[in-house]
């Protein structure tokens, strides 16, 4: 099948879209990346999305309007790469991830899939998190599904995605664990926006942080956050790491803009490094992989660990999560469970998502009869371009 994958991450800066050819034979899936792009949100839509994120108050009317507007924007993004495709998969735009007492209770993604189906004529697999949550899981990080199949021969290794929230999949010979480590770019982006009076939405190339020094007292305050000590499986989001949280942490401290950004960069590096301590290889994706200050800080905390980017293994770092989404849709279409219970905490493997028909009646294949245990990224089915090297 040719599948289009769509996602907008916790940074809420736009829609990542990718198209892949996917096939399954026996216990192996082959993923052939065919192209990807990023479609920025219109300024007014991004502004309105950010305005409804916690701890802001909102109304059902505003959420309904945003669900439509995001769905229409996702539909246009899908249409840019949907020619010749068979299926669209969408992870939507998360606006609230409900975690209480360490357990996920619900998760809301905007971007009504009916608009995507109407625009492209293709069936759409969406709402991919809630079934895992309904069976006791966190519905995140779903990247663990791809990572566990992709990196099984590289253990011990870690797949790291640094978006607004950072998450890891720790692949060991005896099993797989995955969880959100804490803020990736979330607090950094907030701070950069504030210290530049809105001129920047992020610390471009880590330039502000690079001029500063770590403020020890602030770092200690931030690292006292109970989330970091909680055992996995666990998940978090901007429901916790928001502007009010940052303001409370910095209250009463005399901070330069440079030292604030340097300290937040160190926070992200420290909390990620703790999760990667015994890995021989860390394969990084997401926007944070392009922040030199953050990558230097991470390398300093992981001496002797190979830090790579997912491009070296065939998946572009800026598009890995949209290829993940395409994979999740493919698995659902073929009757293959798409969650990893050891990573999410679910009671067992489940088919994920809901299917919105396209312009034709649904014609799903018979469920795949064999459990899938590996993923190969290939230029075409017989020529691998991203086979990880075993550790020496």
N, C-alpha and C positions, 0 to 999 in steps of 0.2 A: 504494500500500500504506500501511497504518497500522502503524508500527513503534515498539516500545518499546525505548529505549536505557538500559542500566544500566552504571554504573562506580562504583568506589570508588577514590579517588586515593591518592597517597602519604602524605597526612596521616592516613589510616586513621580518619576520624571518622564515616563513614557511607556510605550508598549514594545516589548521585544517579540519579534516574530521570526520563525525559522521554518523551513520546509525540509523534510527528510524522506527518503525511501526507507521503509522498514520491512523486514521479512523475518519469518521464524521458521526454523527447521530443527526438529529434535529439541534439544535443550538450549539452543543458541539463537539469539536475536542478532541480526546484522542491521546496523544503522548507517546509512549513507547520507552525510550532510550535503544538502543541495544549495543552500543559501540562507542568508539571514539579513535582517535589518532592524533598525530601531526607529519607531515612529513617535516623535515627541507629542505629549499632550498639548492641545491648545492652552495658552497661558491661563485663560479664564477657567477652563476645566480643571487644570492642576491646582489653581488657587482654591477652587470650590471643594475639591477633594481634600486638600490639606486642612481646610476649615472645618471639616466634619470629623477629623481624627480626634481620638481621645487626647486630652480631657475635655475637649470642646463639647458643648451641647449642640444638638441638632433636632430635626423634626423628621417625621415619617415622609412628609412631602418632599423635603430636600433629598432624602435618601432615594426616594422613588425616581425623582428627576435625574439624579446622578446615575442610577442603575441604567436608565435609558441612554443617557449621554455617553456613558462609558461603553455600553453595549454597541452603540452606533460607531464609536471611535475604534473599538476592537474590530468591528465588522469591516471598516475601511482598511485597517491594518492587515487583516486576513486576506482581503481581496488583492493586495499587492503581490502575494505569492501563492494564490490559490489555483492558478491555471494548471490544469492537469491533476489536481489533488483529488483524493478520495474522501478525506475526512479532515475536520478541524478539531483541535483540542484546546481548551482555554482554561487557564487557572485564574483568570479574572484579576480584579484589583481588590486585595484584602483591605478592608477598612476597620474591621474589629476581629480580634482573636481572643475569645473568652476563656481565660484560665482562672480557676478558683481553687484554692487549697492544693495547688500542684496538679490539678486535673483539668484537662480541656473540656469545656462544656459546649462549645459551639464556635463557629468561625463564619464570618460573612464576607463573601467576595461579590463585588458589584461587576456588572457587565453582562446583562441579560443575553443568553446565547441565542434566543430567537432572532435577534437582529443579525447575528453572524450567519445563521442558517438562511435567512431571507436574502442577505446580500450576496452570499457565495453560492447558494443552492446546495450546499453540502451539509451532511449530518454533523452535529457538534457534540462532543463529549465535554461536559463542564461540571461544576460543583464537585470537584474531585476530593475535597478534604473531609466532608462531613460524615461519610460512611465509616471512615477510620475512627473518627471521634465517637460515633454512635456505638462502636464496639470497644470503647475504653482507651483508644489511642489519642494522640495529640493532633493528628491530621498534618503533622509536620515533624521533621523536614522530609518531604516526599522525594527530595534529591537522593535520599538513601536508596531508593529503588534502583535508580540508574547506577549509582556509585558502587553498590554491592555487586552488581552483575559485571560491571566494567573493570573493577580493580581487584577482583578475587585472586588473581595470580601475582599481585604486587604486595600482598600483606607482609609485614604491617605497614599500612599506608593510610593517609588521611586525604579525603577530598574536602576542600574548604571553599565555601562560597562566601564572599564578603559583599553583601548588599547593605541595605539599611540595617538589617539584623544579620549577624554572621552565623553560619551553621556548618557543622562538620559531619562527615560520615567516617567513622573510624573502622577500618577493615582489618581485622586480625584473622589469623589462621583458625581460631576457635570461635569466631562469630563477628557480628557487625553491630555497632552502636552508633546512633546518630542523634544529634540534639542541637538546639540553638545555643551558642556560647554566650550570647549577649549582644550588645550593640556592635555593629560593624561600622557603618557610616552614619547611623541615625543621629547620635549626639554630635559628631563632627560636623554634619551638615547644618544642624541647628545653630551651633556655635559660629560657624563660618558666616551664615546668613546674618547673625546678630552683630558680629564684630565688624562686618563690612557694610553695615546699615542697608542690607538687602542687595548689595551690588553682586554678591556671589551666593550661590546656593550650595557650594561645597568648597573645601580647601583644595583648590586646583593644584595638582601635582604635589600636594603636601607642603606647599611653599610657606604658608604661615607657620605651621608646626615646626618646620625645619629651622626657623629662626628663634624658636623658644626652647625652654627647659622644662623638664617635668617638675610640677609642683607637688611635693611629697604629701603634704597634708590633704590636698584635693584628691590625689590618687588613693590615699588610704580611705578617705570617705567613700569614694566610688566603689572600691573593692569590698567594702563592708556590705554591699547589696546582698541580701540573702539568696537571691536567685543563683548566684555563682556557686554557692555551696550545696544547692539542691542536687540530688542525684538524678541522672537521666533514667528514663526518657523525660524530657521537658521541652517546653517551647515558650517563646515570649514574643514581644513585639513593641510597637510604639504605644500600646496601652500602658506600658511601664516606662519606657525610655523616651520621654517627651520633654517639651520645653520646661514645664513646671518642675519636673524631676531634676533637670540640669540646674535650674535656678536655686532649688533647695540645696543642692550639693555645693554650690559655689557661694552660698550666703555667708557674708562676713569675711570673705577672703579678698586680699588685695592681689589681683591677677592682671597680667598683661594679656592682650589677645593672643600673642605668640605662645605664652606659657599655657594658656587654656587649651589651645589646639594641640600643643605638644603633649599635654597630660591626657587628653582624650584619645590621642593616637596611641599613647602608651597603654591606656586602659584596654583598648581593642586588642592590641598586640599581646598583652599579658593574658587576657582571658581566652584568647584563641590558643596561645602557646600551651597553656595548661592542658588543653584537650588533645594536643599533638605531641605530648612529651616523649612517647616511646615509638614514634613513627620514624621510619627511615626516609620516607618520601611524603611531602605534602604537595598536593596538586591543587592549585588555586584558580578560582574563577570569580567573576563578578567585578563590579566597579572598583572595589578596594584593591584589586590586583594591579591597578594602574596608578596607585598612590605610592611614590617612591619612599616617602617618609614612613608610611605604615609598613611597607615591606622590609625596610631596613630595621625597624624596631622588632618586627617579627623574627627576622633572621638573627638578631642579637639574642633573642630568647630561645632560639632553637639551633644552637651550634651543632654542627655535624649532621644536620638534617637537610636533605635535598629539597629546596623550594623550587617547584616547577609551576608552570601555568598549563591549563588544560589544552591550550593550542598545541603543545608538544605531543599530545596524544590524540589529536584529531578533532577535538571539540573547541571551537573558539570561546575564549573566556567570557566574552560579552554576550554570547548566545547559548551558553550551556543550559541555562534553565528553560529556554524556549525549546531546545531539543529534548530536554527532559519532559516537557509538557506533551510534545508529540509522542514520545515513548509511552507515557501514561495513557493517552487516548488509544494508541495501538493495542496496548495490553487489554484495556476494557473491551474494545471491539472484538478481540479474539478470545474473550472469556477467561483471561489470565489474571489472577489477583495481582493488584498493583501496589499494595502496601507491604511494608516489611515490619512485622510485629515486634521484632527485637529492637527496632529503631524507634517506632512510634509509640510502643506500649499497648498496641491493640491486642485483643484476646486471640486473634487469629487472622489469617490472610483473608482479604475480601476483594471482590470486584468494586471498583471505585467509580463514582460519578453518575450522572444522568445523561441520557442521550436525547437530543432534540433533532427530529428528522429534518432532512433537507427537502429538496423539491421532489424527490422520488421516495417511494415506500422503502422502509428499512429492509436490508437484506444482509443480516449478520452471518458470518461464517460459522461453522460448527466450532464449539469450544476446542481450543488446542489441547490435545490429550496428554502432553508431556510437560512436567514442571520445567520452567526456564531457569537456568543456572548461570548463564554468562551472556555478555553483550560484547560484540565486536564492532568497532567503528572502522569503516572501510571506505575507500574511494569508489570501489564497486565490489560486489560480493566476494570476489576472489583476490582482491589486492588490499590487504590491511594497511591503513596509514597511521593507526594510533595504538598499536599494541605496546603496552607498557613493558619496559625492560625489567626483568627480575632483579632484585637487589643483589649486589655483589657481596 
